[in-house]
């Protein structure tokens, strides 16, 4: 197995996973970090095109904007019966390129782990698979079984369904959190001092904003390139403007109406309240232990 981009965060994560499954693993990265491969106990590919021909599985873990370019350059050399995978956050264009460029007889499986490289286990995590229609009969059940053996929850989607869902699940969520972070900067707001006066909900929200801001701006910018995300972002901004207008109006009726209508569409709000209460109580318990130790 060859992982292109296998010395990066996500690539290394999948290298460790597939090594644990007994694969003879080779990794390659543009920064030539041979030491990373050595620490993982795998080989570094010095001739990437030759390794592509020799490998039963080639997995691409490269920046979204380079994925199609790498597919076009390397994948025509793959052997019949092998599997081509990617782990990018967008699926439509990479899947089109893999199907177009991989020789007949090479199977194609899009893969999207819904968690970052800081996670040490796949257990309890969601992995989305987007098999190419008619071109993943052999390898799909093998890969799915390995993921589920390690406790991952596997979902199967088409590439179009994937990108439509991720326009909200990822692009909108990140956009909103980064927008909050940018607002705090624009206000020159003292985030650290504000934690002295927080409610648990605000404290948790700050940590999620900080979690996003701590990660790669390049990755998060590329996720916004989802072709479905533009409509989602503009709808979000329009709704924020509408809510702002009602907040600034004389009465409360408009604001209340928007909130009630959103709750009706959301559904199961009380269950969400109960689940978030568990998260809040866990946070309070964690903080209490820290204070007691201090």
VOBA-427217 format. One record per residue: x, y, z of N, C-alpha, C in turn; residue in one letter. Coordinates in nm, 3 decimals, always signed. Example, Ala and Ser with C-alpha at 12.3 -4.5 7.8 and 13.67 -1.06 7.14 Angstrom:
BEGIN
+1.319,-0.569,+0.780,+1.230,-0.450,+0.780,+1.320,-0.330,+0.780,A
+1.285,-0.225,+0.708,+1.367,-0.106,+0.714,+1.290,+0.003,+0.787,S
//
This chain:
BEGIN
+0.084,-0.119,+0.000,+0.000,+0.000,+0.000,+0.088,+0.124,+0.000,X
+0.049,+0.223,-0.082,+0.118,+0.350,-0.088,+0.024,+0.460,-0.043,X
+0.070,+0.544,+0.051,-0.007,+0.662,+0.092,+0.070,+0.785,+0.047,X
+0.013,+0.856,-0.049,+0.072,+0.980,-0.098,+0.027,+1.093,-0.007,X
+0.122,+1.155,+0.059,+0.090,+1.250,+0.166,+0.090,+1.180,+0.301,X
+0.155,+1.066,+0.305,+0.153,+0.981,+0.426,+0.237,+1.031,+0.540,X
+0.313,+1.139,+0.520,+0.390,+1.195,+0.632,+0.318,+1.314,+0.696,X
+0.203,+1.354,+0.639,+0.122,+1.461,+0.699,+0.033,+1.406,+0.809,X
-0.050,+1.494,+0.867,-0.132,+1.454,+0.980,-0.231,+1.343,+0.947,X
-0.320,+1.366,+0.851,-0.420,+1.266,+0.816,-0.356,+1.145,+0.750,X
-0.257,+1.169,+0.663,-0.188,+1.058,+0.599,-0.121,+0.967,+0.700,X
-0.056,+1.025,+0.799,+0.009,+0.945,+0.905,-0.094,+0.867,+0.985,X
-0.208,+0.930,+1.010,-0.315,+0.864,+1.083,-0.360,+0.737,+1.011,X
-0.379,+0.747,+0.879,-0.421,+0.630,+0.802,-0.305,+0.532,+0.783,X
-0.183,+0.581,+0.781,-0.067,+0.490,+0.774,-0.064,+0.401,+0.896,X
-0.082,+0.459,+1.013,-0.082,+0.379,+1.136,-0.198,+0.279,+1.136,X
-0.314,+0.324,+1.085,-0.431,+0.236,+1.081,-0.404,+0.116,+0.991,X
-0.360,+0.140,+0.869,-0.341,+0.029,+0.776,-0.221,-0.057,+0.813,X
-0.121,+0.001,+0.876,-0.010,-0.081,+0.926,-0.061,-0.179,+1.031,X
-0.153,-0.131,+1.118,-0.208,-0.219,+1.222,-0.289,-0.333,+1.161,X
-0.332,-0.316,+1.035,-0.408,-0.421,+0.966,-0.318,-0.515,+0.888,X
-0.188,-0.497,+0.900,-0.094,-0.590,+0.838,-0.047,-0.553,+0.699,X
-0.074,-0.432,+0.652,-0.029,-0.392,+0.519,+0.120,-0.364,+0.516,X
+0.182,-0.400,+0.406,+0.321,-0.360,+0.377,+0.313,-0.218,+0.324,X
+0.352,-0.123,+0.407,+0.318,+0.016,+0.383,+0.437,+0.100,+0.337,X
+0.409,+0.184,+0.236,+0.505,+0.284,+0.191,+0.436,+0.419,+0.191,X
+0.507,+0.522,+0.235,+0.449,+0.656,+0.236,+0.538,+0.750,+0.156,X
+0.477,+0.857,+0.110,+0.551,+0.962,+0.040,+0.492,+1.096,+0.077,X
+0.579,+1.197,+0.090,+0.533,+1.333,+0.115,+0.626,+1.430,+0.045,X
+0.575,+1.544,+0.001,+0.656,+1.639,-0.076,+0.771,+1.698,+0.004,X
+0.760,+1.700,+0.136,+0.867,+1.756,+0.219,+0.978,+1.655,+0.248,X
+0.962,+1.532,+0.194,+1.066,+1.429,+0.207,+1.100,+1.397,+0.352,X
+0.998,+1.388,+0.436,+1.021,+1.360,+0.579,+1.041,+1.210,+0.601,X
+1.159,+1.164,+0.564,+1.192,+1.022,+0.580,+1.187,+0.983,+0.727,X
+1.223,+1.077,+0.816,+1.224,+1.047,+0.959,+1.085,+1.014,+1.012,X
+0.982,+1.077,+0.953,+0.845,+1.047,+0.995,+0.811,+0.903,+0.960,X
+0.848,+0.860,+0.840,+0.825,+0.721,+0.799,+0.900,+0.625,+0.890,X
+1.023,+0.660,+0.924,+1.103,+0.573,+1.011,+1.040,+0.559,+1.148,X
+0.988,+0.669,+1.202,+0.924,+0.662,+1.335,+0.800,+0.574,+1.332,X
+0.730,+0.573,+1.218,+0.611,+0.487,+1.207,+0.647,+0.344,+1.173,X
+0.773,+0.320,+1.138,+0.816,+0.185,+1.102,+0.771,+0.142,+0.965,X
+0.762,+0.239,+0.870,+0.723,+0.208,+0.733,+0.828,+0.264,+0.637,X
+0.822,+0.223,+0.512,+0.918,+0.268,+0.413,+0.877,+0.403,+0.354,X
+0.977,+0.481,+0.313,+0.950,+0.605,+0.241,+0.972,+0.579,+0.092,X
+0.880,+0.625,+0.009,+0.887,+0.602,-0.135,+0.981,+0.704,-0.199,X
+1.091,+0.655,-0.254,+1.183,+0.744,-0.324,+1.150,+0.753,-0.473,X
+1.083,+0.648,-0.526,+1.036,+0.648,-0.665,+0.885,+0.631,-0.662,X
+0.815,+0.743,-0.657,+0.671,+0.739,-0.632,+0.594,+0.673,-0.747,X
+0.639,+0.694,-0.870,+0.568,+0.633,-0.984,+0.584,+0.481,-0.984,X
+0.701,+0.434,-0.947,+0.723,+0.289,-0.940,+0.639,+0.228,-0.828,X
+0.634,+0.296,-0.713,+0.553,+0.246,-0.602,+0.405,+0.244,-0.637,X
+0.361,+0.341,-0.717,+0.221,+0.344,-0.760,+0.188,+0.220,-0.841,X
+0.279,+0.178,-0.928,+0.257,+0.058,-1.009,+0.256,-0.068,-0.925,X
+0.336,-0.072,-0.819,+0.352,-0.193,-0.738,+0.243,-0.210,-0.633,X
+0.171,-0.105,-0.600,+0.082,-0.108,-0.484,-0.058,-0.161,-0.517,X
-0.110,-0.240,-0.425,-0.248,-0.288,-0.436,-0.348,-0.178,-0.402,X
-0.307,-0.088,-0.311,-0.390,+0.027,-0.276,-0.304,+0.152,-0.282,X
-0.356,+0.256,-0.347,-0.293,+0.388,-0.345,-0.394,+0.483,-0.281,X
-0.354,+0.546,-0.170,-0.440,+0.638,-0.098,-0.382,+0.778,-0.107,X
-0.464,+0.873,-0.149,-0.420,+1.012,-0.166,-0.464,+1.095,-0.046,X
-0.366,+1.155,+0.020,-0.394,+1.246,+0.132,-0.318,+1.375,+0.107,X
-0.366,+1.451,+0.010,-0.298,+1.574,-0.032,-0.398,+1.689,-0.024,X
-0.350,+1.814,-0.025,-0.443,+1.928,-0.020,-0.548,+1.920,-0.130,X
-0.669,+1.965,-0.099,-0.781,+1.954,-0.192,-0.748,+2.015,-0.328,X
-0.681,+2.131,-0.326,-0.653,+2.199,-0.452,-0.551,+2.126,-0.538,X
-0.479,+2.028,-0.481,-0.381,+1.952,-0.558,-0.427,+1.810,-0.592,X
-0.541,+1.770,-0.537,-0.584,+1.632,-0.550,-0.601,+1.589,-0.695,X
-0.674,+1.667,-0.773,-0.698,+1.630,-0.913,-0.567,+1.624,-0.990,X
-0.478,+1.719,-0.967,-0.347,+1.722,-1.034,-0.269,+1.594,-1.005,X
-0.266,+1.551,-0.879,-0.193,+1.429,-0.841,-0.257,+1.306,-0.904,X
-0.390,+1.302,-0.905,-0.461,+1.191,-0.968,-0.421,+1.180,-1.115,X
-0.424,+1.291,-1.185,-0.393,+1.290,-1.329,-0.248,+1.250,-1.356,X
-0.159,+1.285,-1.264,-0.017,+1.258,-1.286,+0.020,+1.112,-1.258,X
-0.038,+1.053,-1.152,+0.012,+0.923,-1.105,-0.081,+0.806,-1.131,X
-0.211,+0.828,-1.128,-0.303,+0.715,-1.127,-0.313,+0.637,-1.258,X
-0.282,+0.694,-1.374,-0.285,+0.612,-1.496,-0.187,+0.495,-1.492,X
-0.089,+0.496,-1.402,+0.008,+0.387,-1.394,-0.032,+0.274,-1.303,X
-0.151,+0.278,-1.244,-0.191,+0.173,-1.151,-0.228,+0.044,-1.224,X
-0.214,-0.068,-1.154,-0.237,-0.199,-1.213,-0.382,-0.244,-1.194,X
-0.431,-0.327,-1.285,-0.566,-0.381,-1.276,-0.584,-0.458,-1.146,X
-0.699,-0.442,-1.083,-0.728,-0.510,-0.956,-0.691,-0.431,-0.834,X
-0.620,-0.320,-0.853,-0.581,-0.238,-0.739,-0.692,-0.140,-0.702,X
-0.672,-0.066,-0.593,-0.772,+0.027,-0.543,-0.713,+0.166,-0.530,X
-0.785,+0.265,-0.579,-0.747,+0.405,-0.565,-0.843,+0.472,-0.467,X
-0.788,+0.534,-0.361,-0.867,+0.601,-0.259,-0.819,+0.745,-0.243,X
-0.908,+0.830,-0.189,-0.866,+0.962,-0.145,-0.930,+0.989,-0.010,X
-0.877,+1.088,+0.064,-0.936,+1.123,+0.193,-0.963,+1.273,+0.200,X
-1.000,+1.332,+0.086,-1.026,+1.476,+0.083,-1.166,+1.507,+0.137,X
-1.187,+1.635,+0.173,-1.313,+1.678,+0.231,-1.420,+1.707,+0.126,X
-1.380,+1.716,-0.001,-1.475,+1.729,-0.112,-1.467,+1.603,-0.196,X
-1.575,+1.571,-0.263,-1.577,+1.443,-0.331,-1.610,+1.448,-0.480,X
-1.693,+1.540,-0.526,-1.740,+1.533,-0.664,-1.626,+1.539,-0.765,X
-1.543,+1.643,-0.758,-1.435,+1.657,-0.856,-1.327,+1.550,-0.840,X
-1.281,+1.518,-0.718,-1.184,+1.409,-0.704,-1.236,+1.276,-0.756,X
-1.363,+1.244,-0.729,-1.418,+1.118,-0.778,-1.425,+1.117,-0.930,X
-1.466,+1.227,-0.989,-1.469,+1.235,-1.136,-1.330,+1.213,-1.193,X
-1.229,+1.272,-1.131,-1.091,+1.259,-1.180,-1.040,+1.116,-1.161,X
-1.070,+1.054,-1.048,-1.024,+0.917,-1.025,-1.087,+0.820,-1.123,X
-1.216,+0.834,-1.146,-1.284,+0.746,-1.242,-1.229,+0.768,-1.382,X
-1.201,+0.892,-1.417,-1.151,+0.925,-1.551,-1.008,+0.876,-1.573,X
-0.924,+0.889,-1.471,-0.780,+0.865,-1.490,-0.735,+0.723,-1.454,X
-0.805,+0.657,-1.363,-0.764,+0.522,-1.325,-0.794,+0.426,-1.439,X
-0.698,+0.339,-1.474,-0.719,+0.244,-1.585,-0.836,+0.151,-1.557,X
-0.897,+0.095,-1.660,-1.004,-0.003,-1.641,-0.954,-0.118,-1.552,X
-1.039,-0.160,-1.462,-0.999,-0.267,-1.371,-0.945,-0.216,-1.239,X
-0.918,-0.087,-1.230,-0.878,-0.026,-1.103,-1.004,+0.025,-1.033,X
-1.023,-0.018,-0.909,-1.141,+0.024,-0.835,-1.118,+0.161,-0.770,X
-1.228,+0.232,-0.745,-1.221,+0.370,-0.696,-1.313,+0.385,-0.575,X
-1.256,+0.437,-0.465,-1.332,+0.454,-0.342,-1.295,+0.587,-0.276,X
-1.390,+0.681,-0.279,-1.370,+0.806,-0.205,-1.390,+0.781,-0.056,X
-1.310,+0.848,+0.024,-1.315,+0.828,+0.169,-1.304,+0.964,+0.238,X
-1.384,+0.985,+0.340,-1.378,+1.111,+0.415,-1.393,+1.082,+0.564,X
-1.283,+1.086,+0.639,-1.294,+1.071,+0.784,-1.351,+1.198,+0.845,X
-1.457,+1.187,+0.923,-1.521,+1.305,+0.981,-1.457,+1.339,+1.116,X
-1.325,+1.337,+1.120,-1.250,+1.369,+1.240,-1.109,+1.405,+1.197,X
-1.041,+1.478,+1.281,-0.908,+1.526,+1.247,-0.797,+1.433,+1.293,X
-0.675,+1.463,+1.253,-0.560,+1.377,+1.287,-0.523,+1.378,+1.434,X
-0.583,+1.468,+1.514,-0.554,+1.467,+1.657,-0.625,+1.351,+1.728,X
-0.724,+1.290,+1.663,-0.794,+1.176,+1.722,-0.703,+1.052,+1.716,X
-0.689,+0.983,+1.827,-0.595,+0.871,+1.835,-0.658,+0.737,+1.799,X
-0.789,+0.733,+1.782,-0.857,+0.609,+1.750,-0.973,+0.637,+1.655,X
-1.010,+0.537,+1.576,-1.127,+0.547,+1.489,-1.255,+0.512,+1.564,X
-1.244,+0.460,+1.685,-1.361,+0.413,+1.759,-1.458,+0.528,+1.785,X
-1.586,+0.506,+1.748,-1.688,+0.605,+1.769,-1.689,+0.717,+1.666,X
-1.597,+0.713,+1.570,-1.588,+0.818,+1.469,-1.662,+0.777,+1.342,X
-1.706,+0.876,+1.265,-1.777,+0.850,+1.139,-1.680,+0.860,+1.022,X
-1.687,+0.762,+0.933,-1.612,+0.764,+0.808,-1.712,+0.750,+0.694,X
-1.710,+0.845,+0.602,-1.799,+0.840,+0.486,-1.725,+0.779,+0.368,X
-1.787,+0.682,+0.303,-1.729,+0.619,+0.184,-1.817,+0.654,+0.064,X
-1.751,+0.689,-0.047,-1.823,+0.720,-0.172,-1.768,+0.630,-0.283,X
-1.816,+0.507,-0.292,-1.767,+0.415,-0.395,-1.811,+0.458,-0.534,X
-1.722,+0.442,-0.630,-1.759,+0.471,-0.769,-1.856,+0.364,-0.818,X
-1.963,+0.407,-0.880,-2.067,+0.313,-0.924,-2.009,+0.210,-1.020,X
-2.025,+0.082,-0.984,-1.978,-0.027,-1.068,-1.829,-0.050,-1.065,X
-1.756,+0.024,-0.979,-1.610,+0.010,-0.978,-1.554,-0.003,-0.837,X
-1.627,-0.074,-0.748,-1.573,-0.095,-0.614,-1.634,-0.219,-0.548,X
-1.659,-0.321,-0.626,-1.726,-0.439,-0.572,-1.635,-0.522,-0.482,X
-1.508,-0.532,-0.518,-1.416,-0.615,-0.440,-1.369,-0.545,-0.313,X
-1.325,-0.419,-0.328,-1.256,-0.353,-0.218,-1.348,-0.288,-0.117,X
-1.468,-0.246,-0.155,-1.558,-0.178,-0.062,-1.585,-0.260,+0.064,X
-1.627,-0.387,+0.052,-1.653,-0.462,+0.176,-1.527,-0.486,+0.260,X
-1.411,-0.491,+0.195,-1.285,-0.512,+0.270,-1.253,-0.389,+0.354,X
-1.256,-0.272,+0.290,-1.224,-0.148,+0.361,-1.329,-0.120,+0.469,X
-1.454,-0.139,+0.435,-1.560,-0.115,+0.533,-1.543,-0.204,+0.655,X
-1.514,-0.331,+0.632,-1.496,-0.425,+0.743,-1.381,-0.384,+0.834,X
-1.268,-0.340,+0.775,-1.154,-0.299,+0.856,-1.187,-0.178,+0.942,X
-1.259,-0.082,+0.885,-1.298,+0.037,+0.960,-1.392,+0.001,+1.075,X
-1.490,-0.083,+1.046,-1.588,-0.120,+1.148,-1.525,-0.207,+1.257,X
-1.426,-0.287,+1.222,-1.354,-0.365,+1.323,-1.291,-0.276,+1.428,X
-1.248,-0.156,+1.387,-1.186,-0.063,+1.481,-1.288,+0.031,+1.545,X
-1.416,+0.004,+1.525,-1.520,+0.080,+1.594,-1.570,+0.201,+1.521,X
-1.528,+0.222,+1.395,-1.577,+0.336,+1.318,-1.721,+0.311,+1.272,X
-1.795,+0.418,+1.256,-1.931,+0.411,+1.199,-1.921,+0.453,+1.054,X
-1.954,+0.363,+0.963,-1.936,+0.386,+0.820,-2.069,+0.425,+0.756,X
-2.066,+0.533,+0.678,-2.182,+0.576,+0.601,-2.144,+0.575,+0.453,X
-2.237,+0.529,+0.368,-2.215,+0.522,+0.224,-2.299,+0.630,+0.156,X
-2.234,+0.717,+0.078,-2.303,+0.824,+0.006,-2.248,+0.832,-0.136,X
-2.326,+0.891,-0.226,-2.271,+0.929,-0.356,-2.187,+1.055,-0.335,X
-2.099,+1.086,-0.429,-2.015,+1.204,-0.415,-2.100,+1.332,-0.412,X
-2.209,+1.335,-0.490,-2.296,+1.453,-0.491,-2.367,+1.470,-0.357,X
-2.419,+1.359,-0.302,-2.483,+1.366,-0.170,-2.383,+1.411,-0.064,X
-2.262,+1.360,-0.073,-2.158,+1.396,+0.023,-2.134,+1.546,+0.023,X
-2.111,+1.604,-0.095,-2.080,+1.747,-0.101,-2.198,+1.833,-0.057,X
-2.319,+1.789,-0.088,-2.437,+1.862,-0.045,-2.448,+1.862,+0.107,X
-2.423,+1.748,+0.169,-2.430,+1.739,+0.315,-2.317,+1.817,+0.381,X
-2.197,+1.808,+0.324,-2.081,+1.874,+0.385,-2.087,+2.026,+0.373,X
-2.167,+2.077,+0.279,-2.183,+2.222,+0.267,-2.242,+2.281,+0.395,X
-2.320,+2.199,+0.467,-2.375,+2.242,+0.597,-2.291,+2.188,+0.712,X
-2.268,+2.056,+0.712,-2.200,+1.991,+0.825,-2.062,+2.050,+0.849,X
-1.988,+2.077,+0.743,-1.855,+2.134,+0.758,-1.850,+2.283,+0.725,X
-1.884,+2.318,+0.600,-1.862,+2.455,+0.554,-1.938,+2.557,+0.637,X
-2.067,+2.534,+0.663,-2.145,+2.628,+0.742,-2.096,+2.634,+0.885,X
-2.069,+2.519,+0.945,-2.023,+2.516,+1.084,-1.892,+2.592,+1.100,X
-1.795,+2.562,+1.013,-1.666,+2.631,+1.021,-1.682,+2.780,+0.996,X
-1.764,+2.815,+0.897,-1.786,+2.956,+0.861,-1.841,+3.033,+0.982,X
-1.937,+2.972,+1.051,-1.997,+3.039,+1.167,-1.896,+3.056,+1.279,X
-1.819,+2.952,+1.309,-1.721,+2.960,+1.418,-1.608,+3.058,+1.385,X
-1.558,+3.053,+1.261,-1.453,+3.147,+1.222,-1.507,+3.289,+1.224,X
-1.635,+3.304,+1.184,-1.698,+3.435,+1.190,-1.706,+3.489,+1.332,X
-1.735,+3.403,+1.428,-1.736,+3.446,+1.569,-1.596,+3.489,+1.611,X
-1.494,+3.409,+1.574,-1.357,+3.445,+1.607,-1.317,+3.577,+1.545,X
-1.355,+3.601,+1.421,-1.322,+3.725,+1.353,-1.395,+3.844,+1.416,X
-1.519,+3.820,+1.463,-1.594,+3.925,+1.531,-1.527,+3.965,+1.662,X
-1.480,+3.866,+1.736,-1.409,+3.895,+1.862,-1.286,+3.981,+1.836,X
-1.217,+3.953,+1.725,-1.099,+4.033,+1.689,-1.142,+4.175,+1.651,X
-1.247,+4.186,+1.569,-1.292,+4.318,+1.524,-1.336,+4.406,+1.642,X
-1.392,+4.342,+1.745,-1.434,+4.415,+1.864,-1.317,+4.440,+1.960,X
-1.202,+4.380,+1.930,-1.088,+4.383,+2.022,-1.131,+4.334,+2.160,X
-1.208,+4.227,+2.159,-1.270,+4.173,+2.280,-1.170,+4.085,+2.354,X
-1.162,+4.100,+2.487,-1.068,+4.025,+2.570,-1.127,+3.886,+2.599,X
-1.091,+3.791,+2.515,-1.146,+3.655,+2.527,-1.105,+3.591,+2.658,X
-0.977,+3.601,+2.693,-0.927,+3.537,+2.815,-0.999,+3.592,+2.938,X
-1.014,+3.723,+2.946,-1.081,+3.783,+3.062,-1.228,+3.742,+3.068,X
-1.290,+3.726,+2.951,-1.433,+3.694,+2.949,-1.461,+3.557,+3.010,X
-1.362,+3.469,+3.011,-1.383,+3.336,+3.069,-1.409,+3.343,+3.219,X
-1.377,+3.454,+3.283,-1.404,+3.468,+3.426,-1.554,+3.484,+3.453,X
-1.631,+3.522,+3.351,-1.772,+3.554,+3.370,-1.863,+3.462,+3.289,X
-1.811,+3.349,+3.244,-1.882,+3.270,+3.143,-1.993,+3.186,+3.204,X
-2.091,+3.158,+3.119,-2.180,+3.045,+3.141,-2.111,+2.923,+3.081,X
-2.148,+2.802,+3.122,-2.085,+2.682,+3.062,-2.102,+2.676,+2.910,X
-2.219,+2.721,+2.861,-2.243,+2.717,+2.716,-2.144,+2.807,+2.643,X
-2.122,+2.927,+2.694,-2.027,+3.020,+2.632,-1.886,+2.963,+2.638,X
-1.851,+2.902,+2.750,-1.717,+2.845,+2.766,-1.691,+2.734,+2.664,X
-1.791,+2.648,+2.647,-1.778,+2.539,+2.549,-1.770,+2.596,+2.408,X
-1.854,+2.696,+2.380,-1.852,+2.760,+2.248,-1.715,+2.819,+2.218,X
-1.655,+2.888,+2.317,-1.521,+2.945,+2.298,-1.420,+2.837,+2.263,X
-1.429,+2.723,+2.328,-1.334,+2.615,+2.299,-1.351,+2.562,+2.157,X
-1.474,+2.555,+2.109,-1.496,+2.508,+1.972,-1.446,+2.611,+1.871,X
-1.465,+2.739,+1.900,-1.410,+2.843,+1.814,-1.257,+2.832,+1.813,X
-1.198,+2.821,+1.932,-1.052,+2.808,+1.940,-1.001,+2.682,+1.873,X
-1.078,+2.573,+1.881,-1.038,+2.447,+1.817,-1.024,+2.466,+1.666,X
-1.123,+2.533,+1.607,-1.118,+2.558,+1.463,-1.003,+2.651,+1.428,X
-0.987,+2.759,+1.504,-0.885,+2.859,+1.474,-0.744,+2.803,+1.492,X
-0.729,+2.697,+1.571,-0.597,+2.639,+1.596,-0.549,+2.554,+1.479,X
-0.636,+2.525,+1.384,-0.602,+2.431,+1.277,-0.565,+2.505,+1.148,X
-0.538,+2.427,+1.045,-0.481,+2.479,+0.921,-0.575,+2.574,+0.848,X
-0.539,+2.703,+0.834,-0.623,+2.794,+0.754,-0.637,+2.748,+0.610,X
-0.533,+2.685,+0.556,-0.537,+2.636,+0.418,-0.645,+2.531,+0.403,X
-0.651,+2.437,+0.498,-0.753,+2.331,+0.491,-0.893,+2.390,+0.501,X
-0.913,+2.481,+0.596,-1.047,+2.534,+0.619,-1.092,+2.626,+0.506,X
-0.996,+2.693,+0.443,-1.030,+2.773,+0.325,-1.072,+2.681,+0.209,X
-1.002,+2.569,+0.195,-1.034,+2.477,+0.085,-1.170,+2.411,+0.104,X
-1.209,+2.386,+0.229,-1.341,+2.329,+0.254,-1.452,+2.423,+0.209,X
-1.426,+2.553,+0.217,-1.526,+2.652,+0.172,-1.542,+2.651,+0.020,X
-1.453,+2.582,-0.051,-1.464,+2.575,-0.198,-1.565,+2.469,-0.243,X
-1.628,+2.403,-0.148,-1.737,+2.312,-0.181,-1.836,+2.386,-0.272,X
-1.866,+2.333,-0.391,-1.953,+2.406,-0.485,-2.093,+2.433,-0.429,X
-2.135,+2.357,-0.328,-2.267,+2.380,-0.268,-2.263,+2.482,-0.154,X
-2.142,+2.520,-0.110,-2.129,+2.602,+0.011,-2.169,+2.747,-0.009,X
-2.156,+2.798,-0.131,-2.186,+2.939,-0.155,-2.331,+2.971,-0.121,X
-2.423,+2.888,-0.167,-2.565,+2.908,-0.137,-2.591,+2.900,+0.012,X
-2.525,+2.806,+0.078,-2.543,+2.788,+0.222,-2.494,+2.911,+0.298,X
-2.374,+2.960,+0.264,-2.320,+3.078,+0.331,-2.410,+3.200,+0.313,X
-2.456,+3.222,+0.189,-2.538,+3.339,+0.161,-2.674,+3.330,+0.233,X
-2.728,+3.210,+0.241,-2.852,+3.193,+0.316,-2.830,+3.224,+0.464,X
-2.718,+3.178,+0.518,-2.684,+3.205,+0.658,-2.673,+3.356,+0.684,X
-2.602,+3.425,+0.595,-2.585,+3.570,+0.611,-2.720,+3.642,+0.600,X
-2.804,+3.599,+0.507,-2.937,+3.660,+0.492,-3.020,+3.640,+0.618,X
-3.012,+3.520,+0.675,-3.089,+3.492,+0.797,-3.035,+3.572,+0.915,X
-2.902,+3.588,+0.921,-2.844,+3.672,+1.027,-2.891,+3.816,+1.016,X
-2.898,+3.866,+0.892,-2.946,+4.003,+0.871,-3.093,+4.016,+0.913,X
-3.173,+3.915,+0.878,-3.315,+3.918,+0.913,-3.332,+3.915,+1.065,X
-3.254,+3.832,+1.130,-3.260,+3.821,+1.276,-3.213,+3.951,+1.341,X
-3.110,+4.012,+1.283,-3.058,+4.138,+1.334,-3.164,+4.248,+1.325,X
-3.233,+4.252,+1.214,-3.339,+4.354,+1.196,-3.448,+4.338,+1.302,X
-3.484,+4.214,+1.329,-3.589,+4.191,+1.430,-3.538,+4.223,+1.571,X
-3.409,+4.197,+1.595,-3.353,+4.228,+1.727,-3.351,+4.378,+1.751,X
-3.338,+4.456,+1.643,-3.331,+4.601,+1.655,-3.467,+4.670,+1.646,X
-3.570,+4.593,+1.620,-3.704,+4.651,+1.607,-3.763,+4.681,+1.745,X
-3.879,+4.747,+1.745,-3.941,+4.790,+1.870,-3.987,+4.672,+1.956,X
-4.054,+4.578,+1.894,-4.113,+4.469,+1.972,-4.028,+4.343,+1.970,X
-4.085,+4.235,+2.026,-4.017,+4.107,+2.034,-4.074,+4.002,+1.938,X
-4.190,+4.037,+1.879,-4.266,+3.934,+1.807,-4.187,+3.872,+1.691,X
-4.120,+3.956,+1.612,-4.048,+3.905,+1.496,-3.935,+3.812,+1.535,X
-3.858,+3.851,+1.633,-3.747,+3.768,+1.680,-3.800,+3.636,+1.735,X
-3.905,+3.644,+1.816,-3.964,+3.523,+1.873,-4.015,+3.431,+1.763,X
-4.078,+3.489,+1.660,-4.133,+3.408,+1.551,-4.022,+3.332,+1.480,X
-3.912,+3.400,+1.449,-3.801,+3.335,+1.380,-3.747,+3.219,+1.463,X
-3.731,+3.243,+1.593,-3.678,+3.138,+1.680,-3.774,+3.019,+1.689,X
-3.904,+3.046,+1.701,-4.002,+2.938,+1.709,-4.007,+2.858,+1.579,X
-4.003,+2.926,+1.465,-4.006,+2.857,+1.336,-3.881,+2.771,+1.318,X
-3.765,+2.823,+1.361,-3.642,+2.746,+1.351,-3.649,+2.622,+1.439,X
-3.707,+2.636,+1.560,-3.720,+2.523,+1.652,-3.810,+2.415,+1.594,X
-3.921,+2.456,+1.531,-4.013,+2.360,+1.470,-3.944,+2.281,+1.360,X
-3.865,+2.351,+1.277,-3.794,+2.281,+1.171,-3.684,+2.191,+1.227,X
-3.614,+2.240,+1.329,-3.503,+2.166,+1.389,-3.550,+2.030,+1.441,X
-3.659,+2.030,+1.518,-3.712,+1.906,+1.573,-3.626,+1.852,+1.687,X
-3.692,+1.779,+1.778,-3.622,+1.713,+1.890,-3.531,+1.810,+1.966,X
-3.581,+1.931,+1.984,-3.499,+2.030,+2.057,-3.480,+1.990,+2.203,X
-3.580,+1.926,+2.262,-3.567,+1.888,+2.403,-3.460,+1.780,+2.420,X
-3.455,+1.687,+2.327,-3.349,+1.585,+2.333,-3.212,+1.650,+2.320,X
-3.203,+1.752,+2.233,-3.077,+1.824,+2.218,-3.040,+1.895,+2.348,X
-3.141,+1.951,+2.416,-3.118,+2.016,+2.545,-3.064,+1.917,+2.647,X
-3.123,+1.799,+2.651,-3.079,+1.698,+2.748,-2.937,+1.651,+2.719,X
-2.906,+1.629,+2.590,-2.770,+1.584,+2.555,-2.668,+1.692,+2.590,X
-2.701,+1.817,+2.560,-2.608,+1.925,+2.590,-2.594,+1.947,+2.740,X
-2.699,+1.918,+2.818,-2.688,+1.923,+2.964,-2.581,+1.825,+3.013,X
-2.577,+1.707,+2.951,-2.473,+1.611,+2.987,-2.335,+1.663,+2.958,X
-2.320,+1.729,+2.843,-2.190,+1.788,+2.807,-2.152,+1.898,+2.906,X
-2.248,+1.981,+2.941,-2.222,+2.092,+3.034,-2.185,+2.039,+3.172,X
-2.261,+1.940,+3.222,-2.232,+1.884,+3.354,-2.095,+1.817,+3.357,X
-2.059,+1.753,+3.246,-1.925,+1.694,+3.238,-1.818,+1.800,+3.241,X
-1.844,+1.913,+3.175,-1.747,+2.023,+3.174,-1.731,+2.081,+3.315,X
-1.844,+2.099,+3.385,-1.838,+2.153,+3.521,-1.761,+2.059,+3.613,X
-1.785,+1.929,+3.598,-1.712,+1.831,+3.680,-1.565,+1.833,+3.653,X
-1.528,+1.846,+3.526,-1.386,+1.852,+3.488,-1.320,+1.975,+3.548,X
-1.388,+2.091,+3.540,-1.332,+2.214,+3.594,-1.322,+2.208,+3.747,X
-1.419,+2.144,+3.811,-1.417,+2.133,+3.957,-1.297,+2.051,+4.004,X
-1.267,+1.944,+3.931,-1.150,+1.862,+3.965,-1.022,+1.943,+3.953,X
-1.016,+2.025,+3.847,-0.898,+2.108,+3.828,-0.879,+2.208,+3.941,X
-0.991,+2.268,+3.987,-0.983,+2.365,+4.097,-0.942,+2.296,+4.227,X
-0.995,+2.176,+4.250,-0.961,+2.103,+4.372,-0.814,+2.064,+4.376,X
-0.761,+2.029,+4.259,-0.619,+1.995,+4.252,-0.533,+2.117,+4.279,X
-0.582,+2.234,+4.228,-0.508,+2.357,+4.248,-0.502,+2.395,+4.395,X
//
